[in-house]
Amino acid sequence: MSAPTAVRPLAPSDRPGWEGLWRAYLAFSGTALPEDIHETTFRRLTDPHNAERGALVAEREGRLVGLAHYIFHAHNWRGEDVCYLQDLYVGEAARGSGTGRALIEGVYAAADANGTPQVYWMTEAGNDGARQLYDRIGALTPFIKYQRR
């Protein structure tokens, strides 16, 4: 039996492991970003004074195997803020191990601790593996995302 996955906040010392997961996530998503965005993103996620952003990592046997980044923001239809789970990634070797669920539940716990009960996220329609988990742990909404051209 493999060691259990621990979910914890991202720390500045996690930079090398986070960087590997972040780059793998971007490649999986078909995205390339300039180096300064990697630096800015990590700095924002580990800034102790930036309360609207959070990041969790999943660790197994001393190695990072997953990440989750989230943002708290105001919502015009609610009195309390909501939580947007912006990035969720589990490395290939850890998929199917419960790591994705543990990360989402970690975000749920962070949202609850912040008094932010509503958590939402988006995924690509064809991300079938992840959607199997999302269908068990979340509720599919009828909304379609648009963005500025």
C-alpha positions as CSV (number, residue, x, y, z in Angstrom):
1,M,0.0,0.0,0.0
2,S,1.3,3.4,-0.9
3,A,1.8,6.2,1.6
4,P,-1.2,8.5,2.1
5,T,-1.4,11.9,0.4
6,A,-1.0,14.9,2.6
7,V,-2.6,18.2,1.5
8,R,-1.1,21.4,2.9
9,P,-0.6,25.0,2.0
10,L,2.0,25.9,-0.6
11,A,5.3,27.1,1.1
12,P,8.1,29.2,-0.4
13,S,10.4,26.2,-0.1
14,D,8.1,24.2,-2.5
15,R,9.2,26.2,-5.5
16,P,11.0,23.4,-7.4
17,G,8.2,20.8,-6.9
18,W,5.5,23.4,-7.6
19,E,7.3,24.6,-10.7
20,G,7.4,21.1,-12.2
21,L,3.7,20.5,-11.5
22,W,2.8,24.0,-12.8
23,R,4.7,23.5,-16.1
24,A,3.1,20.0,-16.5
25,Y,-0.3,21.5,-15.9
26,L,0.2,24.3,-18.4
27,A,1.4,21.7,-21.0
28,F,-1.6,19.5,-20.3
29,S,-3.8,22.6,-20.8
30,G,-2.0,23.5,-24.1
31,T,-0.7,26.7,-22.6
32,A,2.6,28.4,-22.5
33,L,3.2,31.5,-20.3
34,P,6.2,33.9,-20.2
35,E,8.7,33.3,-17.4
36,D,7.7,36.5,-15.6
37,I,4.2,35.1,-15.1
38,H,5.6,31.9,-13.4
39,E,7.5,34.2,-11.0
40,T,4.5,36.5,-10.4
41,T,2.1,33.6,-9.8
42,F,4.4,31.9,-7.3
43,R,5.1,35.2,-5.5
44,R,1.3,35.9,-5.2
45,L,0.5,32.4,-4.1
46,T,3.1,32.4,-1.3
47,D,2.6,36.0,-0.2
48,P,1.3,35.8,3.4
49,H,-0.4,39.3,3.0
50,N,-2.4,38.2,0.0
51,A,-5.5,36.9,1.7
52,E,-7.6,36.6,-1.5
53,R,-5.4,33.9,-3.1
54,G,-4.6,30.5,-1.7
55,A,-2.6,27.5,-2.8
56,L,-2.5,23.9,-1.7
57,V,-0.1,21.1,-2.6
58,A,-0.5,17.4,-2.3
59,E,2.5,15.5,-1.1
60,R,3.3,11.8,-1.1
61,E,6.5,10.3,0.2
62,G,8.2,13.7,0.4
63,R,7.3,14.6,-3.2
64,L,4.7,17.1,-4.5
65,V,2.1,15.2,-6.7
66,G,-0.6,17.8,-7.1
67,L,-1.6,21.5,-6.7
68,A,-4.7,23.6,-6.3
69,H,-4.9,27.4,-6.6
70,Y,-7.9,29.3,-5.5
71,I,-9.2,32.9,-5.3
72,F,-11.8,34.5,-2.9
73,H,-13.8,37.2,-4.5
74,A,-17.0,39.2,-4.0
75,H,-20.2,38.1,-5.7
76,N,-23.1,40.5,-6.5
77,W,-25.7,37.8,-5.7
78,R,-24.4,36.8,-2.3
79,G,-23.6,38.6,1.0
80,E,-20.4,36.6,1.4
81,D,-17.5,36.1,-1.0
82,V,-17.2,33.0,-3.2
83,C,-14.2,30.8,-3.9
84,Y,-13.0,30.2,-7.5
85,L,-10.8,27.0,-7.8
86,Q,-8.7,28.3,-10.7
87,D,-6.1,25.6,-11.1
88,L,-6.2,22.0,-10.1
89,Y,-3.6,19.5,-11.3
90,V,-2.5,16.0,-10.3
91,G,0.6,14.5,-11.8
92,E,0.1,11.4,-14.0
93,A,1.6,9.0,-11.5
94,A,-0.9,10.1,-8.7
95,R,-4.1,10.2,-10.8
96,G,-6.8,7.8,-9.6
97,S,-5.3,7.8,-6.1
98,G,-7.7,10.2,-4.4
99,T,-5.3,13.1,-4.7
100,G,-7.7,15.3,-6.8
101,R,-10.5,14.7,-4.3
102,A,-8.2,15.5,-1.4
103,L,-7.1,18.8,-3.0
104,I,-10.7,19.8,-3.7
105,E,-11.7,18.9,-0.2
106,G,-8.8,21.0,1.0
107,V,-10.1,24.0,-1.0
108,Y,-13.6,23.3,0.5
109,A,-12.0,23.4,4.0
110,A,-10.1,26.6,3.2
111,A,-13.3,28.2,1.9
112,D,-15.3,27.1,5.0
113,A,-12.6,28.6,7.3
114,N,-12.9,31.8,5.3
115,G,-16.6,31.9,5.7
116,T,-16.9,31.4,2.0
117,P,-19.2,28.4,1.5
118,Q,-19.6,28.6,-2.3
119,V,-16.7,27.0,-4.3
120,Y,-16.8,26.8,-8.1
121,W,-14.5,25.8,-11.0
122,M,-14.4,25.1,-14.7
123,T,-12.9,22.4,-16.8
124,E,-12.7,21.5,-20.5
125,A,-15.7,19.6,-21.8
126,G,-13.4,16.7,-22.9
127,N,-11.5,16.4,-19.6
128,D,-13.3,13.1,-19.0
129,G,-11.0,11.7,-16.3
130,A,-11.3,14.8,-14.1
131,R,-15.0,15.1,-14.8
132,Q,-15.7,11.7,-13.4
133,L,-14.4,13.0,-10.1
134,Y,-16.1,16.4,-10.4
135,D,-19.5,14.7,-11.0
136,R,-19.0,12.9,-7.6
137,I,-17.8,15.9,-5.6
138,G,-19.5,18.9,-7.3
139,A,-22.7,19.8,-9.1
140,L,-22.5,20.5,-12.9
141,T,-24.1,23.9,-13.7
142,P,-25.7,24.8,-17.0
143,F,-23.4,27.8,-17.6
144,I,-21.1,28.2,-20.6
145,K,-18.0,30.4,-20.3
146,Y,-17.4,33.2,-22.7
147,Q,-14.4,35.6,-22.7
148,R,-13.4,38.8,-24.5
149,R,-11.8,38.3,-27.9
